[in-house]
Amino acid sequence: MIYVLASIKVKEGKLDVFLEIFKANVPAVRAEPGCIAYQPTVDFLSGFSSQELDPGVVTVLETWESLDHLKAHLKAPHMLTYREQTKDMVLRTALKVLQEA
């Protein structure tokens, strides 16, 4: 099993539109072979002193059956469309691809 934390920094003032496009794509991603979980999240103010907050970041929590499934996801037609729709809203994207320890 593969876990992914995708951190997407969105341009100021674009978060709502970005999330609307992202959420519209979620059902297509969840229907992909090998997708176990796929959820966009944003920071929640917890009051913990060690918490890092960035209101312009969307963190995507993903679980895939295998690395091959994740690679196929990145090439899926709906992902290409999503990236085209959001390219002018995104400042940067970072991935952490993880496995159980």
Number of C-alpha atoms within 10 A of each C-alpha: 13 18 21 19 16 18 19 19 19 23 15 11 10 14 17 10 11 20 17 10 14 19 12 11 15 16 11 13 20 15 10 15 13 19 18 16 16 17 15 17 13 15 14 10 10 9 7 7 6 7 11 8 12 11 13 18 21 22 20 18 15 19 22 21 15 14 14 11 17 22 11 13 19 12 10 15 12 15 17 12 12 16 15 10 13 16 13 12 18 18 13 12 13 11 12 10 14 12 11 6 3
